[in-house]
Amino acid sequence: MRVGKTKELLVEQIKARIPLLVQHNGILDEIAIQLNKYNISLGNIIELINDHNKLIEAQLEELLFAW
């Protein structure tokens, strides 16, 4: 994360980009391919970004994967 940025700002930036992910299946497919390399489920990331409480409570590492 960049110096001077907060977790809250990262959460807001993720929330602002969620509509872009939903509109473009190609982006979701590419994200799924990349996450699969690290044995991370796209479903887990989608669950995280769809639940505001989980997004706020997420660890920084989880947020960076969602970013």
GIKASUL-V634548 format. One record per residue. RES is the residue in three letters. SS is DSSP state (h for helix, s for strand, l for the rest). PSI is psi as a letter, one per 40 degrees, with the letter a starting at -180 (NA if undefined). BURIAL is + if it has 16 or more other ideal C-beta (glycine too) atoms within 10 Angstrom, else -. Layout:
# GIKASUL-V634548
RES_SS_PSI_BURIAL ; RES_SS_PSI_BURIAL
This chain:
# GIKASUL-V634548
MET_l_i_- ; ARG_l_i_- ; VAL_l_h_- ; GLY_l_e_- ; LYS_l_i_- ; THR_l_i_- ; LYS_h_d_- ; GLU_h_d_- ; LEU_h_d_- ; LEU_h_d_+ ; VAL_h_d_+ ; GLU_h_d_- ; GLN_h_d_- ; ILE_h_d_+ ; LYS_h_d_- ; ALA_h_d_- ; ARG_h_e_- ; ILE_h_d_- ; PRO_h_d_- ; LEU_h_d_- ; LEU_h_d_+ ; VAL_h_d_- ; GLN_h_d_- ; HIS_l_g_- ; ASN_h_d_- ; GLY_h_d_- ; ILE_h_d_- ; LEU_h_d_- ; ASP_h_d_- ; GLU_h_d_- ; ILE_h_d_+ ; ALA_h_d_- ; ILE_h_d_- ; GLN_h_d_- ; LEU_h_d_+ ; ASN_h_d_- ; LYS_l_d_- ; TYR_l_e_- ; ASN_l_f_- ; ILE_l_h_- ; SER_l_h_- ; LEU_h_d_- ; GLY_h_d_- ; ASN_h_d_- ; ILE_h_d_+ ; ILE_h_d_+ ; GLU_h_d_- ; LEU_h_d_+ ; ILE_h_e_+ ; ASN_h_e_- ; ASP_l_h_- ; HIS_h_d_- ; ASN_h_d_- ; LYS_h_d_- ; LEU_h_d_+ ; ILE_h_d_- ; GLU_h_e_- ; ALA_l_i_+ ; GLN_l_i_- ; LEU_h_d_- ; GLU_h_d_- ; GLU_h_d_+ ; LEU_h_d_+ ; LEU_h_d_- ; PHE_h_d_+ ; ALA_h_d_+ ; TRP_l_NA_-
